[in-house]
């Protein structure tokens, strides 16, 4: 199942990166660097959350729910902190659609992570 999760994260990263490269040329108002940074950050946090949850499942299978919640909460807090830093650094010229894209990145990685980890917990 580890290969499935890592493969899904890599595919999501590649697809989102492709979309962002398209948006860079088609819609230059979006902040490409911020979107790619958010994509990298969420991919790394998803992998860290995966390893955190799998360690808890191996030690105590009933700890799955706590592991998923803590991983999701960790990603949410880091996402909120990164967006706050972006807003404070670019206060006069904030592009609000870029902020919505960042929350979309969070949602994509959270759905992938929760879906695959819940399947993994059912198998064990």
C-alpha positions in Angstrom: 0.0 0.0 0.0 3.0 2.3 0.5 3.7 2.3 -3.2 0.0 3.2 -3.9 0.1 6.2 -1.6 3.4 7.5 -2.8 2.4 7.0 -6.4 -0.9 8.8 -5.9 1.0 11.7 -4.2 3.5 11.9 -7.1 0.7 11.8 -9.7 -1.2 14.5 -7.9 1.9 16.6 -7.6 2.6 16.2 -11.4 -0.9 16.9 -12.4 -1.1 20.0 -10.2 2.3 21.2 -11.4 1.1 20.8 -15.0 -2.0 22.8 -14.3 0.1 25.5 -12.7 2.6 25.7 -15.6 -0.4 26.1 -17.9 -1.8 28.8 -15.7 1.5 30.6 -15.7 1.2 31.3 -19.4 -2.6 31.4 -19.8 -3.4 33.4 -16.6 -0.3 35.4 -15.6 -2.2 37.1 -12.8 -1.8 34.0 -10.7 1.3 33.8 -8.6 3.1 30.8 -10.0 5.8 30.6 -7.3 3.3 30.7 -4.5 1.2 27.9 -6.1 4.2 25.7 -6.7 5.5 26.3 -3.2 2.1 25.3 -1.8 2.1 22.2 -4.0 5.6 21.1 -2.8 4.7 21.9 0.8 1.5 19.9 0.7 3.2 16.9 -1.0 5.9 16.8 1.7 3.3 17.2 4.5 1.2 14.4 3.0 4.2 12.1 3.0 5.1 13.0 6.5 1.5 12.5 7.6 1.4 9.1 5.9 4.5 7.9 7.7 3.1 9.2 11.0 -0.2 7.3 10.5 1.4 4.1 9.3 3.7 4.1 12.4 0.6 4.4 14.6 -1.3 1.7 12.7 1.6 -0.7 13.2 1.8 -0.1 16.9 -2.0 0.2 17.6 -4.6 -0.3 14.8 -7.2 1.7 16.8 -4.9 4.8 16.6 -5.7 5.2 12.9 -8.4 7.9 13.5 -6.2 9.9 15.7 -3.3 9.7 13.2 -5.5 10.8 10.3 -6.9 13.7 12.3 -3.5 14.8 13.5 -2.1 14.6 10.0 -5.0 16.6 8.6 -4.7 19.1 11.4 -1.0 19.5 10.9 -1.5 20.2 7.1 -4.3 22.7 7.8 -2.2 24.6 10.4 0.9 24.7 8.1 -1.3 25.8 5.2 -2.9 28.5 7.2 0.5 29.8 8.5 1.9 29.8 4.9 -1.1 31.7 3.6 -0.8 34.2 6.5 2.9 34.7 5.6 1.9 35.2 2.0 -0.8 37.8 2.9 1.5 39.7 5.2 4.4 39.7 2.7 2.2 40.9 -0.2 -0.3 43.0 1.6 -0.8 45.7 -1.1 -1.2 43.3 -4.0 -2.8 40.1 -2.9 -4.3 37.9 -5.6 -7.4 36.3 -4.0 -7.9 33.6 -6.6 -4.3 32.4 -5.8 -5.4 31.9 -2.2 -8.4 29.8 -3.3 -6.0 27.7 -5.4 -3.9 27.1 -2.3 -6.9 25.9 -0.4 -7.8 23.7 -3.4 -4.3 22.1 -3.2 -4.9 21.4 0.5 -8.3 19.8 -0.4 -6.8 17.6 -3.1 -4.0 16.2 -0.9 -6.3 15.7 2.0 -8.8 13.7 0.0 -6.1 11.5 -1.5 -4.5 10.9 1.9 -7.8 10.1 3.7 -9.1 7.8 0.9 -5.9 5.7 0.6 -5.3 5.6 4.4 -8.8 4.5 5.1 -8.5 1.7 2.6 -5.3 0.7 4.2 -6.8 0.6 7.6 -9.7 -1.6 6.4 -7.2 -4.1 5.0 -5.3 -4.4 8.3 
